[in-house]
Amino acid sequence: MTIIADETVRAKAIVRSFYDGGARGSITDFADQLDQGFVLFVPAYLPWGGQFDKAGYIALLPGVADVLDFKRLDYLSFTGEGGHVVALIEIGVQGTDQTIIISEHWDIAHDKAVRLRVAYFDPKILLDRIALTTRV
């Protein structure tokens, strides 16, 4: 293998371990694979939207897992080049039989995740579910 191919294989394994942990119910176990300078970007229209550092990301993960069903995750596409991995996933919305599509763009350096940018496609299903669970 070439150096870039080796880097791609390692980067994809790191990213896949995040989703595997979510499916096992241990989503925060991924923390040791995050760089100290890790940054997350999520659309601001979500309750967990904004820009977060490593500690902020780890803190919000259990809440995300309360809404997204990682056991019902399918990869629509999982590609990488060097340290950049894109996971286009279809994932279940907890408490429903519905799914949404999310595009997650991961940057990996020195075998650690350094950045994650997330885009949601047609998040209405997700937003409706969140609204139902937050009513008093």
GROMACS elastic network, one bead per residue, 0.5 to 0.9 nm:
[ bonds ]
;  ai    aj funct       b0    kb
    1     4     6  0.81536   500
    1     5     6  0.59207   500
    1     6     6  0.62685   500
    2     5     6  0.50705   500
    2     6     6  0.61494   500
    2     7     6  0.85620   500
    3     6     6  0.51566   500
    3     7     6  0.61750   500
    3     8     6  0.86126   500
    3    82     6  0.84565   500
    4     8     6  0.60616   500
    4     9     6  0.86419   500
    4    81     6  0.72808   500
    4    82     6  0.50317   500
    4    83     6  0.82588   500
    5     8     6  0.50210   500
    5     9     6  0.62414   500
    5    10     6  0.87029   500
    5    81     6  0.75988   500
    5    82     6  0.66673   500
    6     9     6  0.51967   500
    6    10     6  0.63098   500
    6    11     6  0.86084   500
    6    82     6  0.79146   500
    7    10     6  0.52067   500
    7    11     6  0.60416   500
    7    12     6  0.85800   500
    7    81     6  0.80449   500
    7    82     6  0.51758   500
    7    83     6  0.61923   500
    7   108     6  0.89566   500
    7   109     6  0.89355   500
    7   111     6  0.84052   500
    8    11     6  0.50623   500
    8    12     6  0.60623   500
    8    13     6  0.85313   500
    8    79     6  0.89070   500
    8    80     6  0.57784   500
    8    81     6  0.54282   500
    8    83     6  0.58517   500
    8    84     6  0.75431   500
    8    85     6  0.78315   500
    9    12     6  0.52865   500
    9    13     6  0.62410   500
    9    14     6  0.87908   500
    9    80     6  0.80251   500
    9    81     6  0.88529   500
    9    82     6  0.81945   500
   10    13     6  0.51391   500
   10    14     6  0.63324   500
   10    15     6  0.88336   500
   10    82     6  0.88980   500
   10    83     6  0.83122   500
   10   108     6  0.89351   500
   10   111     6  0.70101   500
   11    14     6  0.51926   500
   11    15     6  0.63873   500
   11    16     6  0.86532   500
   11    80     6  0.75978   500
   11    81     6  0.86859   500
   11    82     6  0.73643   500
   11    83     6  0.56217   500
   11    84     6  0.72468   500
   11    85     6  0.68461   500
   11   106     6  0.86757   500
   11   107     6  0.81236   500
   11   108     6  0.58840   500
   11   109     6  0.81555   500
   11   111     6  0.67550   500
   11   112     6  0.81752   500
   11   113     6  0.82458   500
   12    15     6  0.51714   500
   12    16     6  0.60064   500
   12    17     6  0.85235   500
   12    78     6  0.81381   500
   12    79     6  0.77677   500
   12    80     6  0.65763   500
   12    83     6  0.83275   500
   12    84     6  0.84622   500
   12    85     6  0.62622   500
   12    86     6  0.88260   500
   12   108     6  0.89440   500
   13    16     6  0.50948   500
   13    17     6  0.61167   500
   13    18     6  0.89334   500
   14    17     6  0.52433   500
   14    18     6  0.69132   500
   14    30     6  0.87460   500
   14    33     6  0.71433   500
   14   108     6  0.82218   500
   14   111     6  0.74946   500
   14   112     6  0.76149   500
   14   113     6  0.76546   500
   15    18     6  0.54076   500
   15    19     6  0.70982   500
   15    20     6  0.89669   500
   15    85     6  0.74736   500
   15    87     6  0.83331   500
   15   106     6  0.73687   500
   15   108     6  0.86308   500
   15   113     6  0.79333   500
   16    19     6  0.53584   500
   16    20     6  0.61639   500
   16    21     6  0.86151   500
   16    87     6  0.87973   500
   17    21     6  0.60252   500
   17    22     6  0.85827   500
   17    30     6  0.72100   500
   18    21     6  0.52382   500
   18    22     6  0.63940   500
   18    23     6  0.88698   500
   18    27     6  0.67631   500
   18    28     6  0.84563   500
   18    29     6  0.81073   500
   18    30     6  0.56570   500
   18    33     6  0.88222   500
   19    22     6  0.50083   500
   19    23     6  0.63067   500
   19    24     6  0.87282   500
   19    27     6  0.76589   500
   19    70     6  0.69560   500
   19    73     6  0.81315   500
   20    23     6  0.51249   500
   20    24     6  0.63428   500
   20    25     6  0.87601   500
   20    26     6  0.86275   500
   20    27     6  0.81550   500
   20    70     6  0.81105   500
   20    71     6  0.87557   500
   21    24     6  0.50400   500
   21    25     6  0.62299   500
   21    28     6  0.76471   500
   21    29     6  0.67548   500
   21    30     6  0.70484   500
   21    70     6  0.86621   500
   22    25     6  0.51033   500
   22    26     6  0.56124   500
   22    28     6  0.79908   500
   22    29     6  0.88454   500
   22    65     6  0.72260   500
   22    69     6  0.83029   500
   22    70     6  0.53859   500
   22    71     6  0.74800   500
   23    26     6  0.75417   500
   23    27     6  0.77000   500
   23    69     6  0.77012   500
   23    72     6  0.79141   500
   23    73     6  0.79278   500
   24    27     6  0.75359   500
   24    70     6  0.81774   500
   24    71     6  0.75808   500
   25    28     6  0.87637   500
   25    65     6  0.82094   500
   25    70     6  0.81512   500
   25    71     6  0.85932   500
   26    29     6  0.56405   500
   26    30     6  0.81564   500
   26    62     6  0.89889   500
   27    30     6  0.63580   500
   27    31     6  0.86289   500
   27    58     6  0.87275   500
   27    61     6  0.68019   500
   27    62     6  0.71422   500
   27    65     6  0.75665   500
   28    31     6  0.57508   500
   28    32     6  0.89627   500
   28    58     6  0.60909   500
   28    59     6  0.84118   500
   28    61     6  0.66645   500
   28    62     6  0.74507   500
   29    32     6  0.70798   500
   29    33     6  0.86282   500
   30    33     6  0.55701   500
   30    34     6  0.71965   500
   30    58     6  0.85841   500
   31    34     6  0.54548   500
   31    35     6  0.86921   500
   31    54     6  0.79523   500
   31    55     6  0.87998   500
   31    58     6  0.67078   500
   32    35     6  0.78991   500
   32   112     6  0.82762   500
   33   111     6  0.74507   500
   33   112     6  0.50862   500
   33   113     6  0.61860   500
   34    37     6  0.80874   500
   34    38     6  0.61208   500
   34    54     6  0.69131   500
   34   108     6  0.89009   500
   34   111     6  0.87940   500
   34   112     6  0.51636   500
   34   114     6  0.64175   500
   34   115     6  0.87323   500
   35    38     6  0.50664   500
   35    39     6  0.88581   500
   35    54     6  0.75273   500
   35   108     6  0.87545   500
   35   109     6  0.83207   500
   35   110     6  0.87677   500
   35   111     6  0.86294   500
   35   112     6  0.51513   500
   35   113     6  0.56401   500
   35   114     6  0.53166   500
   35   115     6  0.86336   500
   36    53     6  0.83212   500
   36    54     6  0.64809   500
   36    55     6  0.89315   500
   36   112     6  0.89156   500
   36   114     6  0.79057   500
   37    53     6  0.69655   500
   37    54     6  0.68874   500
   37   114     6  0.63615   500
   37   115     6  0.84209   500
   38    52     6  0.82414   500
   38    53     6  0.56443   500
   38    54     6  0.51687   500
   38    55     6  0.89280   500
   38    57     6  0.87528   500
   38   112     6  0.86634   500
   38   113     6  0.65880   500
   38   115     6  0.54081   500
   38   116     6  0.80515   500
   39    51     6  0.68947   500
   39    52     6  0.56335   500
   39    54     6  0.64206   500
   39    57     6  0.80894   500
   39   113     6  0.88852   500
   39   114     6  0.63420   500
   39   116     6  0.64825   500
   39   117     6  0.85374   500
   40    50     6  0.78523   500
   40    51     6  0.54458   500
   40    52     6  0.50266   500
   40    53     6  0.63825   500
   40    54     6  0.78109   500
   40    56     6  0.87275   500
   40    57     6  0.67997   500
   40   114     6  0.85948   500
   40   115     6  0.57921   500
   40   117     6  0.60413   500
   40   118     6  0.79698   500
   41    44     6  0.88081   500
   41    49     6  0.74346   500
   41    50     6  0.58351   500
   41    52     6  0.67283   500
   41   115     6  0.80421   500
   41   116     6  0.62544   500
   41   118     6  0.62294   500
   41   119     6  0.89322   500
   42    45     6  0.86236   500
   42    46     6  0.77088   500
   42    48     6  0.72858   500
   42    50     6  0.51785   500
   42    51     6  0.64912   500
   42    52     6  0.85408   500
   42   116     6  0.84772   500
   42   117     6  0.63927   500
   42   118     6  0.52539   500
   42   119     6  0.69902   500
   42   120     6  0.88142   500
   43    46     6  0.62193   500
   43    48     6  0.83082   500
   43    50     6  0.61125   500
   43    51     6  0.87184   500
   43   117     6  0.89946   500
   43   118     6  0.72451   500
   43   119     6  0.68836   500
   43   120     6  0.78931   500
   44    47     6  0.74861   500
   44    48     6  0.75332   500
   44    50     6  0.50376   500
   44    51     6  0.85969   500
   45    48     6  0.83244   500
   45    49     6  0.61739   500
   45    50     6  0.85500   500
   45   127     6  0.88168   500
   46    50     6  0.82758   500
   46   127     6  0.74341   500
   46   130     6  0.89629   500
   47    50     6  0.87699   500
   47   130     6  0.84040   500
   48    60     6  0.67256   500
   48    61     6  0.89330   500
   48    63     6  0.81869   500
   48    64     6  0.75786   500
   49    52     6  0.87465   500
   51    56     6  0.87179   500
   51    57     6  0.88780   500
   52    55     6  0.77274   500
   52    56     6  0.51949   500
   52    57     6  0.57713   500
   53    56     6  0.52429   500
   53    57     6  0.60919   500
   53    58     6  0.86999   500
   54    57     6  0.51695   500
   54    58     6  0.62711   500
   54    59     6  0.86245   500
   55    58     6  0.52343   500
   55    59     6  0.61390   500
   55    60     6  0.87723   500
   56    59     6  0.50901   500
   56    60     6  0.63253   500
   56    61     6  0.88087   500
   57    60     6  0.53525   500
   57    61     6  0.63140   500
   58    61     6  0.54006   500
   58    62     6  0.79296   500
   59    62     6  0.70189   500
   59    63     6  0.82200   500
   60    63     6  0.55171   500
   60    64     6  0.64686   500
   60    65     6  0.89265   500
   61    64     6  0.50265   500
   61    65     6  0.62030   500
   61    66     6  0.86680   500
   62    65     6  0.50337   500
   62    66     6  0.62945   500
   63    66     6  0.50059   500
   63    67     6  0.68060   500
   63    68     6  0.88279   500
   64    67     6  0.53480   500
   64    68     6  0.59927   500
   64    69     6  0.89791   500
   65    68     6  0.50343   500
   65    69     6  0.64453   500
   65    70     6  0.71568   500
   65    94     6  0.84564   500
   66    69     6  0.74919   500
   66    94     6  0.68948   500
   67    92     6  0.86188   500
   67    93     6  0.59124   500
   67    94     6  0.50971   500
   67    95     6  0.81259   500
   67   126     6  0.77730   500
   67   129     6  0.77681   500
   67   130     6  0.72553   500
   68    71     6  0.89125   500
   68    72     6  0.86560   500
   68    91     6  0.67033   500
   68    92     6  0.58399   500
   68    94     6  0.54398   500
   68    99     6  0.87606   500
   68   126     6  0.83471   500
   69    72     6  0.55691   500
   69    73     6  0.70812   500
   69    91     6  0.63381   500
   69    93     6  0.56020   500
   69    94     6  0.52632   500
   69    95     6  0.87034   500
   69    99     6  0.88472   500
   70    73     6  0.51573   500
   70    74     6  0.88856   500
   70    91     6  0.64389   500
   70    92     6  0.69237   500
   70    93     6  0.88566   500
   71    74     6  0.89236   500
   71    91     6  0.81723   500
   71    92     6  0.77909   500
   72    90     6  0.80258   500
   72    91     6  0.55849   500
   72    92     6  0.51468   500
   72    93     6  0.85343   500
   72    99     6  0.83360   500
   73    89     6  0.66363   500
   73    90     6  0.56977   500
   73    92     6  0.64575   500
   73    99     6  0.87648   500
   74    77     6  0.88847   500
   74    88     6  0.86677   500
   74    89     6  0.56484   500
   74    90     6  0.52170   500
   74    91     6  0.63830   500
   75    78     6  0.63508   500
   75    87     6  0.68974   500
   75    88     6  0.60401   500
   75    90     6  0.64049   500
   75    91     6  0.86678   500
   76    87     6  0.77557   500
   76    88     6  0.53761   500
   76    89     6  0.53829   500
   76    90     6  0.66755   500
   76   101     6  0.87439   500
   77    86     6  0.76662   500
   77    87     6  0.59283   500
   77    89     6  0.69688   500
   78    85     6  0.72949   500
   78    86     6  0.58433   500
   78    88     6  0.62875   500
   78    89     6  0.82177   500
   79    84     6  0.84207   500
   79    85     6  0.56783   500
   79    86     6  0.53744   500
   79    87     6  0.66374   500
   79    88     6  0.86830   500
   80    83     6  0.71807   500
   80    84     6  0.54991   500
   80    86     6  0.61968   500
   80    87     6  0.86632   500
   81    84     6  0.54211   500
   81    85     6  0.65722   500
   82    85     6  0.79760   500
   82   108     6  0.83997   500
   83   106     6  0.80136   500
   83   107     6  0.56198   500
   83   109     6  0.61121   500
   83   110     6  0.87844   500
   83   111     6  0.86168   500
   83   113     6  0.89731   500
   84   105     6  0.71879   500
   84   106     6  0.57354   500
   84   108     6  0.62375   500
   84   109     6  0.88923   500
   85   104     6  0.81207   500
   85   105     6  0.59150   500
   85   106     6  0.50945   500
   85   107     6  0.64862   500
   85   108     6  0.78723   500
   86   103     6  0.69563   500
   86   104     6  0.56438   500
   86   106     6  0.62059   500
   86   107     6  0.88798   500
   87   102     6  0.80278   500
   87   103     6  0.58403   500
   87   104     6  0.51963   500
   87   105     6  0.66072   500
   87   106     6  0.80747   500
   88   101     6  0.70737   500
   88   102     6  0.58461   500
   88   104     6  0.63507   500
   88   105     6  0.86613   500
   89   100     6  0.81871   500
   89   101     6  0.56000   500
   89   102     6  0.53602   500
   89   103     6  0.63644   500
   89   104     6  0.79637   500
   90    99     6  0.62126   500
   90   100     6  0.55165   500
   90   102     6  0.64354   500
   90   103     6  0.89251   500
   91    98     6  0.84262   500
   91    99     6  0.51692   500
   91   100     6  0.55977   500
   91   101     6  0.64598   500
   91   102     6  0.76909   500
   92    95     6  0.87799   500
   92    96     6  0.75581   500
   92    97     6  0.69970   500
   92    98     6  0.58398   500
   92   100     6  0.65495   500
   93    96     6  0.57785   500
   93    97     6  0.71303   500
   93    98     6  0.58537   500
   93    99     6  0.54779   500
   93   100     6  0.71342   500
   93   125     6  0.77763   500
   93   126     6  0.64721   500
   93   129     6  0.76231   500
   94    97     6  0.79273   500
   94    98     6  0.83819   500
   94    99     6  0.89519   500
   94   129     6  0.80889   500
   95    98     6  0.86939   500
   95   129     6  0.80839   500
   96    99     6  0.81445   500
   96   129     6  0.82460   500
   98   125     6  0.74877   500
   98   126     6  0.89872   500
   99   125     6  0.77644   500
   99   126     6  0.83472   500
  100   120     6  0.76866   500
  100   121     6  0.69317   500
  100   122     6  0.71900   500
  100   123     6  0.67158   500
  100   124     6  0.88354   500
  100   125     6  0.72035   500
  100   126     6  0.72597   500
  101   119     6  0.87096   500
  101   120     6  0.62166   500
  101   121     6  0.54003   500
  101   122     6  0.75607   500
  101   123     6  0.80988   500
  102   118     6  0.70300   500
  102   119     6  0.57319   500
  102   121     6  0.60035   500
  102   123     6  0.88721   500
  103   117     6  0.82636   500
  103   118     6  0.58475   500
  103   119     6  0.51293   500
  103   120     6  0.64092   500
  103   121     6  0.78415   500
  104   116     6  0.67297   500
  104   117     6  0.58153   500
  104   119     6  0.64444   500
  104   120     6  0.86972   500
  105   115     6  0.80263   500
  105   116     6  0.55369   500
  105   117     6  0.50740   500
  105   118     6  0.63533   500
  105   119     6  0.85027   500
  106   113     6  0.69182   500
  106   114     6  0.77049   500
  106   115     6  0.57845   500
  106   117     6  0.66398   500
  106   118     6  0.87308   500
  107   112     6  0.85153   500
  107   113     6  0.59003   500
  107   114     6  0.56789   500
  107   115     6  0.50982   500
  107   116     6  0.64435   500
  107   117     6  0.88041   500
  108   111     6  0.61751   500
  108   112     6  0.53961   500
  108   114     6  0.55762   500
  108   115     6  0.72341   500
  109   112     6  0.54588   500
  109   113     6  0.64689   500
  109   114     6  0.64928   500
  110   113     6  0.84221   500
  113   116     6  0.76746   500
  120   123     6  0.58769   500
  121   124     6  0.88377   500
  122   125     6  0.75428   500
  122   126     6  0.86016   500
  123   126     6  0.52232   500
  123   127     6  0.60917   500
  123   128     6  0.85489   500
  124   127     6  0.50052   500
  124   128     6  0.59292   500
  124   129     6  0.84865   500
  125   128     6  0.52052   500
  125   129     6  0.62680   500
  125   130     6  0.87134   500
  126   129     6  0.51468   500
  126   130     6  0.62158   500
  126   131     6  0.86440   500
  127   130     6  0.50515   500
  127   131     6  0.61392   500
  127   132     6  0.86873   500
  128   131     6  0.50931   500
  128   132     6  0.63412   500
  128   133     6  0.88341   500
  129   132     6  0.51390   500
  129   133     6  0.63475   500
  129   134     6  0.87429   500
  130   133     6  0.52051   500
  130   134     6  0.61928   500
  130   135     6  0.87973   500
  131   134     6  0.53124   500
  131   135     6  0.63681   500
  132   135     6  0.56488   500
  133   136     6  0.84448   500
